[in-house]
Amino acid sequence: PDYQDRLQSPGVMVWPDTYGEEDIEINYNTSDKSSWMKMTNILNKFLEPYNDTAQQDCYNQNCTKGQYYIQNDFSAPHHTKWACPFTRSMLGDCSGQEDPTFGYNCSMPCVIIKMNRIINFLPTNNSETAPYVNCTILEGHGNVDKMEYFPDRGIMDLSYFPYYGKQAQPLYVNPLVAVRFHLVGKKSAEIQCRVVSQQISYENYHDPYEGKVVFSLNAMN
């Protein structure tokens, strides 16, 4: 779901969202244009709301990086609350702007991590420590030479929290983190990406997506 008001800790999802019945498998063939284009099309569609032109209309008054954006009134236009813009250019080399293939025409694919919304949720008790994405290789360690995070260090800035709801913040977009994997060897790995923060759980047996997402990444040629 895009947002919830009854959850205690948010779920985490990954794009391209090639979800099967149980496991998340991102499989593509670097030699088959239709195969890797499927992945780039999914990412481009997902990132449409984050286009710089779309985000120009976002309410961005008083957004201060590194601080919670607490709003006690509805001072934005149409009796709403302000929302901080997040543009796809903030995803750097995984934005699809410099490399429209997102690395799927080779063995350097990008994935995008998104944390689901919870109304009024603050991810940490410490107002100076932002949540960040940390990915680990569960299987196939030797097949991943390097991981790169965008924005830097995989940080989800505090200015995007708290979220006040769809009606209160109609222009709100989730902060994202993109991760680029440099695949080598068999070019196949099972990966866990976790959003790390004090108030985010990740060991819930009954909800495997709470605080983390596990997926396999397989590049064929």
Disulfide bonds with the S-S distance in Angstrom:
Cys63-Cys84 2.16
Cys94-Cys110 2.06
Cys135-Cys193 2.06
